[in-house]
Amino acid sequence: MSIRLEYIVCNKNGDELNRFDVKADAEAYDSVICAAEDISLLLEPLQKKLSLNEDQIYGISEHLAFQSDAVKLALKQIKKSKAPVNLNKKEEVEPEIKTEELSEKKAVTKKAVTKKSAKKK
C-alpha cells in the first residue's frame, strides 16, 4: 500500500480547480487564482456596461492574472500624475484659474527666463 499526498486548490465557492503533488506549485497557482478574484472585482463595473456574465468576467480576470508579467509591463508605461484619473466621468471639469493667478504665474516664468539668460551673458 502507498500513501499519496495531493494539494488541491479550490475557489472561494469550494469548487476544485486543480491538484498538485508539490506544495510550492499549489501555492503559486493559488496566488494566481486569488489575484484573478481580486481582478474580477475591478472588472465588475464592466459587467453591465458590456453585457458580460460572471463567468466571462472571471475568465478575463483569470487570463490577466496568468499573464501578470505582460500586464505589469503594460502598466509600467502609465505615467503617474498627482491627480487621480477617473475614466468613468463623462465630462472632464477643468480647474478654475483666476486671471490674476494666471498673470502672476506668467510674470514669475518670465522673470525666471530673464534671470537665466542674464547669467549666460
TARALIN-V319822 format. One record per residue. RES is the residue in one small letter. PSI is psi as a letter, one per 20 degrees, with the letter a starting at -180 (none if undefined). D_LAST is the distance of its C-alpha to the last C-alpha in Angstrom with 1 decimal. Layout:
BEGIN
<<RES/PSI/D_LAST> <RES/PSI/D_LAST>>
END
This chain:
BEGIN
<<m/q/92.8> <s/q/89.0> <i/p/86.4> <r/p/83.3> <l/p/80.3> <e/q/78.2> <y/p/75.1> <i/p/75.2> <v/p/72.1> <c/q/73.0> <n/a/71.0> <k/i/71.0> <n/i/74.3> <g/j/76.0> <d/p/76.2> <e/p/76.1> <l/g/73.0> <n/q/73.3> <r/q/75.1> <f/q/73.7> <d/h/75.2> <v/p/72.1> <k/g/70.8> <a/h/67.1> <d/g/67.4> <a/g/69.0> <e/h/66.3> <a/g/63.5> <y/g/65.4> <d/g/65.9> <s/h/62.2> <v/g/61.5> <i/h/64.3> <c/g/62.9> <a/h/59.5> <a/h/61.2> <e/h/62.9> <d/g/59.7> <i/h/58.0> <s/h/61.1> <l/h/60.4> <l/h/56.9> <l/i/58.5> <e/h/61.2> <p/h/59.4> <l/i/59.5> <q/g/63.3> <k/h/64.1> <k/g/61.2> <l/j/62.1> <s/l/65.8> <l/q/65.9> <n/r/68.6> <e/h/68.2> <d/h/69.1> <q/g/66.4> <i/g/63.7> <y/h/64.9> <g/g/64.9> <i/g/61.3> <s/h/60.3> <e/g/62.3> <h/g/60.6> <l/h/57.1> <a/g/58.2> <f/h/59.5> <q/k/56.3> <s/h/54.2> <d/g/51.9> <a/h/51.0> <v/g/50.6> <k/g/48.2> <l/g/46.1> <a/h/46.1> <l/h/45.2> <k/h/42.3> <q/i/40.4> <i/p/40.4> <k/p/37.1> <k/p/37.7> <s/r/36.6> <k/h/36.9> <a/p/39.4> <p/q/42.7> <v/p/43.5> <n/o/47.0> <l/i/48.2> <n/i/51.5> <k/q/50.1> <k/h/50.8> <e/p/48.1> <e/p/44.6> <v/p/43.8> <e/q/40.1> <p/q/39.0> <e/p/38.8> <i/p/35.4> <k/q/35.5> <t/h/33.4> <e/g/32.1> <e/h/30.9> <l/g/29.3> <s/h/27.4> <e/g/26.2> <k/g/25.0> <k/g/23.1> <a/g/21.5> <v/g/20.6> <t/g/19.1> <k/g/17.0> <k/g/15.7> <a/h/14.9> <v/g/13.0> <t/h/10.9> <k/g/10.3> <k/g/9.2> <s/h/6.8> <a/h/5.4> <k/h/5.5> <k/h/3.8> <k/none/0.0>>
END
